Structure formats: C-alpha cells, structure tokens
Amino acid sequence: MGKKNRLIQDTTKQHGRKTEGLSFYQFSKVMRKRGGTSTALPFIHTVKALSNYLYLDKKTKEEIEKVSVSHPFRIPKFYLDLMEKDNPLCSIRKQSIPSKEELTGDGDTDPLNEKNISLTPSFFKRYQNRGVFLVSSDCAMYCRFCNRRRLIGKKWDARSYWEDTLQYLEMDREIHEVIISGGDPFMLSPDELDYILARLRSIRRIKTIRISTRMPVVYPEGLHRDHFDALKKSSPLWIVIHINHPREVSADFIETVNRLRDAGGIIISQTVLLRGVNDCPHVLARLFESLVYCGVKPYYLFQLDEVRGAGHFKVKLKKGIEIMRYLRANVSGLAMPQYALDITGGLGKVALDYEYIKKRRGNKILVEGLSGKTGIYNDDAKQSSCSGCNICEHDLL
C-alpha cells in the first residue's frame, strides 16, 4: 500500500469489537469542491507541500525538516487560509508551523503525569468522580504547544483500548462525568463516535459527558451531518472548543457552533495563554467577547503546561494575572474565563487571579476595586452552621 493510502486507510482491531473503515472519514466527503471533483488531501504535512502555500527560505525549510523528525506537523488547508502568509509573527502561523525553539529548553513529555494515573491505556482519573477517555490519537492539526505530543501523530492507537476503558467505566461506581478527548474525538467516523457515546450513555451513573475538540476551529468542514446526528442521539453534551485567537473565529467556525448547538451541544471554550500569540489583554478581550456573541461561554484560560518543546510559548504568571485584571474591568462577566494552572507533576488545577483582598483589620477587609481604589467590606457575619438537609449523606446521582 502506498504512503498516501496508508495515511487514509486504517483497519484496526479492538478488544470485543472489530472495526474496518476509514479513520479519516472526512476524506470521503470533504474535499469535493462545489461543482467540482477535487479529491486533494485536506492536510499539509510536508515541507514541500507547505512551501506551495507560503514562502519558506532554505534555512526555514531545513529547520522545519529537523524539528519534524521529533515533532511532526499537520496543518489543514482551511487553517492555512486563516494565516497572514507574509507575516512571520502571525499568530496562526506560530501555532501550526514548527520552529527551531521546539528543540531547545526544558520540560517533560508527560508534564501532567497522565501515565501514572492511568487505569487503562486510554483512561486516566485525577479526580474522584470524573476522568478522561482518550478515544483518538489523531488530530486535524498538530498544535505546536500540545501537552500530549508524545501520543499525537505517533503510532499509538487509542481504539485498541476502547473496550478496556468501557468495561472499567461500567465497574467504577465513583465516576459520573467523562471527558472524551484524545487526539480529537471528531476525527473518529460518525459510527465510531456514536458507538462511544451510546456505550457511555448506557452506563446510567454517567450523567455528564464532555467532548474536547479543536476541529470547529482548524477544520470545521471535517464535521458532517452524521457526526451531528450522533451527538443529537446522546444529547445533552458539553462541547469544549479549544480556541486561542480572534482570527480563529471564522464564519465556518460560527456555522459549526450553531450546528453543534442544534445537535444538543452546550458550547464552552478553553484557551491556552501563549507568548507571541495571545498574551495581550486586547487580543483576549476580542476573542472572549467574539465567542460570547456567537453563543460560546469562555470557560478556561490555561497557563501553558510545561511540555517539552513548547517552553518558548510560556507567559509569565504576573502577565497572565495582569491580563485577567484588565478583562475583569473591561469585558462582560459572560466573557470571563477562569485563569487556571494545571500543576506540573499532576497535582491538579488551581485558579490564578489578582488578589483583590489587600489587608484585614479585625472584621474590616480592605478590598481593591477595579479602578485601583480601596474600599472596606465588613466581614462581620455570624459563623455558618449545618442546616441539617442531609444532602451530604446521600448520593443524588
């Protein structure tokens, strides 16, 4: 089988279930131009192909080739079209095209210690009542700051472990929320996605399902009617869209958001704070307000995980807190995400924010307002006590 066909065709075996088909389901439908018959692949993954879309000097080509040995790249043509091709500082370019900085600096291949909290090869649980199900090791685009680049674009096959994970979830009585991630779940065929969702919905204890995705941003044409039909059968579902810059709020993105909502999706977003990409209060204000305008609630603004090869994207915590303070004063509360850090080593998420409480004098709390002026709040309430409702004694789920 030729190289191109190996990329498209993926026949896999799973424990308890056999699946034969196209792992890139999108190829069968996406690349037909309206009124035409184009069957060109939608992804750019070689320097030669990339140089057909933007100018690369000899040195840059050599650097990309060198980085790609360790950290391969893949960019959807759709995402390339969002790029300012003559601007080397373009935020779209920085997120998608390899740079020599990826071969320098510190960091860990598994910064959040996911391997050591894995209960199956495709499921890990950091918190008591929820866990992450890695259903795919494939993404439409290999983001240059990905914290799972040890898996993405490599030979690890998540499908081989689906049944192990589903059987585990049937037995773990603590779990009532599952985050479907990867890779990107929407790189699965609709039948595969439907199978995963149906199996999870058959476990009555699991009440909340999240799907984490970047597809609506980088490759919206990869989501088809059959994907939306699969979502509708298992709604309501929380759809967490990873989006980092206002240039990514395209017309196609907005259309896809509307279709996800029509399919029963509750749409929220997460953003990674990236140096040289979005570490500007005005950029993030524009992004978060644009998301609210199209019905997406900004959920998290993440401090960069300390993954190997991405240290050049790291932003000072002080800068992130300053950005959050600006946002608090200038955008709607609906457009405010939570600024969070996933502690290196897998110790969990903690919120980061500006300290508005400045001092305590007895029951008087000195609180700094958004204008910088300090006011006083009387913290003279009586001690809280149990109301005896007994909710804490019962598992409501």
N, C-alpha and C positions, 0 to 999 in steps of 0.2 A: 504494500500500500504506500502510495506517495506521501510526501510530507504534508501536503495540503489536506489530503483525505484523512490522515491520522489526526490532524487538528480538528476536523469537523466530526468524524465518526468516532463514537466512544461506546463500545459494548462492554458492559460491566456486569459483574455478578454480585449479588447481595446475599447475606445470610437470610434464608427463608423466602427469598423473592428474587426472581430473575428479571432483569430489565435489559432490553435491547433497543437502542434507538439513538437519536442524535442528542448529545449533551448540549450542543449549541442549537437548540430548537429554533432559535431565531433565524438561522441561515436560510431556512426553507421558505420564509415569507418576507423577511425584512428588506432584502436587497433587490426587490423588484421595483424599479422606478415607475412612477405613474406613467402609464402609456408606453413603458419600455420593458426590456427583459434583462436588465443588468443582474449578474449573479456575483459581482465582486464581493470579496470578504469585507465585513464592516470594520475590521480591526487592523491597525498598523502595529507591527511588532518587529520590524527590521529597520536598520539604519537606511538601507537603500530605499525602502518604501517611504520612510519618513521624509527623506530628502526630496521626494516628489511633491511634498506639501509645503515645506518651508526650507529656506536656505540654511545649510549647515556647512561651515568651513571644515577643512580637513582635520584640524585639531579637535573640533567638537565631535565630528564623526568618530574619531579614534577614542575619545573619552567615553562616548555613549557605548561603543562596542565593548570597551573594557569593563564598564560598570555592569553591562547587561549579562556578563558571564556569571556574576554573583546575584544580581538583582535584575531579572528580565523586565521588559516593559511591554505594555499593550495599551493602545490608545484607540478608542472608537473614532471613526471618521467624523461622527457627529460632534464629538468633543473638540476635535481639531478645528472644526469650523467656528468654534467659540473663541479661538485663540487670536490674539493680535500677533500675526506671524512675523512682523518686522520688529517686535519689541522683545528683547531677551529677558526683560523683567516682568513680562506678562504673567499674571497670577495663574492663568490656566496652564501655561507652559511649565511653570515651576512645579505644579502638582503632578504633571504627567510625563515629562521628559527627563531621563536620567541625567545626573550631574556628577562631576568628579568628587564632590563633597560626600557622596554616599560611601566612598571607600575610606573615609577618614573618621576620626572621633571614636568615642566610647559607645556604650550601650549594650543591650542584651538582645539576643534573638527572640527571647520569650520574656519581655520585661514585666509582665503581669503574672508570671509563674503559672500559666494555664495548664501546663503539662502535669504539674504536681498536684493539681486539684481535679484532675480528670477522673471521672468514674467509668467512662468508656472512652475509646479513642476519639469520639466525636461529641462528647458531652462533658462539661465541667460545671461545678457548682461551688460558687464562692459564698453565697448566702443561703440560709437555711431553706427558704421557701421558693426559690427560683434558681434557674440555671440556663446555660447557653448551649444550644444544639447546633453544631456545625454541620449543616446539611450539604454544603458545597465547598470545594476548594478552588472554585473558579470565580473570576470577576471579569466584568466587561473592560475595566481599566485597572491597571496595577498602580495604585497611588504610591507616590514616592516616599510617603511617611507611614505606610501601613504597619500596624503593630503585629500583623500575622504574616509578614512577608516570608517567614520560614516555611509557610504552607502554600501561599498563593502563587500560582504559576509553576508549582513543583509537581512531583509525581504522586503526592498523597491523594488518595481517593476517598472522600467522605462517604460516598454511597456504600462502600463496603462495610460500614459500621452502623448504618441506619437501624437495622433490626436489633443490634446490641443495645443501642440507646433507647429505642422504643420499648423494648422489654424492661429495661431498667426503670423507665418512667412509669410503667404500669405498676411497679413494685414500690417505688419511693413515695410514701404517704405524706411526706412533708411538702412536696412540690405542688404549687398551684399556679405557677407562672413559668412559661418557657419563652426564651428569646431565640428565635430562629435566625441564625447568622451563617457565617462562612469565612471566606467567599461570599458571594451574593446569592441569596435564595432564588431570585428571579432569573438566574442563569440556568435553573432547572427547567425541564419541559413542564408544561401545564399539568400533564398527568402525574409527574413526579411530585410537583408542588401539592397537587390535590391529594395525593396519597399521604404525604407527610401531615398535612392539615387534618385530614379525615382521621388518621390514627391518633393524633393528639386530641381531637375533639371527642373521640370515643372514650378517652380517659376523663370521666366526669369531674374528677378532682381538679383537673387543669382548667382554670377559669379564664386566664388571661394569656394571650399569645401575641408576642411582638415579632415583627419581621423587620430586620435591619437591612437596608439597601442603599446603594448609590446609583442604581440603574436609572431612576427617573431623571437624574442629573446628567449622567455621562452618556447614556444610551437608551433614551426613552422609547425609541422605536422597537427595542427588544422586548417590550411588554405587549402581549397580544390579547385579543378578546378572550382566548381560552384561559390565560392567566387570571384575568379579571373574573371570569366565571368561577374559577377555582376559589378565589378569595370570597366571592359572594356566598358560596355554599357553606363557608366556615365563619362568616362574619358574626359579631364584630371582631375586627382585628386591629391592633395598633401597628401602624406602619411608621418606622423610624427612618427618615431620609437623611443621609449624610450629605451636607451641602456646606461649602466653605466661602463662597464669594458671590456678590450680586450678579456678576456676569453669568453665573450658572443658572440664574432664574430666567430661563428662556421660555418662549411661547410653547415649545413642546413639553417642557417641564410642567408648566401650568396646566396644560391639557391633560397630562398624565396624572397630576394630582387630582384633577376633577374626576377622572375615571376611577382612580383608587377610592375616592370618597363615595362615588356612586356604587362601588362594589362593597361598601360597608367598612371601608378603612377609616380609622381615626388617625389623622396625619400629624405627626410631630417631627421635629428635626434635631439633629445633632451636628455640631461644628467643631473642628479642631482648630485651635489658635496656632497659626503658622507664621513664622517670621518671614517678611517679604511677600506674604500672600494676603493676609487679612489682619495683621497686627496694628490696626488703625481704628479708632473709635468711629470714624465717619463711614468707613467701609462696612463695619459690622452693623452699625445703625441702619444703613441702607439695606443690607442683607436681611436683617431680622424684621424690619418693617415691611419689606417686599414679601417675605414669607407670610406674615400676618395678613397682608392684603389678599393673598391667594388662598387663605384658609389653612395655613400651616402654623402650628404653635412651636416656636423655638423652645427646645427642651434642655439641651446641654450645650455649653461651650466648654470643651475639654482642653486642659493643658496637655501638651504633647507627651505621649508615653516615651520612655527612654529606650526606644528600639534602636538597635544597631543600624547605622547608615542614615539616620534621619536627624542627627543632632543639629545640623545647620538650620533646621526649621524651628528650633526651640526658642521660645519667647520668655523673657524674664517674668517671674511671678509678679513683681512690682508693676510691670507694664500691663499685665492682664488685669490686675486689680484696678489700675487707673482707668482702663477701658470700661470695666464694669461700672465704675463710679460715674463716668460720662454717660453711659447708657441709662443708668438709673435716673439721671437728671433730664434726659433728652428724648427718650422714647416711651411709648406706651408700656404699661406693665405687661400687656399681652405679648410684647416683643422682647421681654426679658428672659433669657435662658438662665439656668443655674451654671455658674462657673465652677468647674469641678476638676479635681486631680485624682487619677487612679494611682495610688501609691505604688511605686516601684517595688517589686517583690511579691505583689499580690495581696496587699493588706486592705484593699477595698477603696471605694470612692469617698472623698471628703469634699465638702463645699469650701470654696475660696471666695472671699469678698472683702470689701473695705470695712474696717472696724469703725462703725458709726458711734458706738458707745465709748466715750473717752475717759470717763472717771466716775467714781461713786463716792458720794459724801453722805454716809448714813443711808437713808432711803431715797436720797436725791441722786438721780442719774443724769450726768451731763452727756447730751447726745448732739452730735454734729449733724446739721441739716445739709441738704444738697447745695445750698448757697455758701457753705463753709461756716455759717454762724452756729453757735452752740446754744441749745435750749436745755431746759430742765424737765425731766419726767419724774413724777413722784412714784417711786416703786414701793408703795405702802399697802399693797393688797394683803389680805389675810392668807394664811397658808392653805394650799389646796388639799382636799381630802377626798377619799374614795366615796363615790355616790352609791355604791352597792348595786350597780346594774348587772354585775356578773358576766359582762361581755368577755372579760379576760379569762373566764373559766371555760369558755365554750369555743369550739372550732366552728365558726359560722360558715365555712366553706365545705 
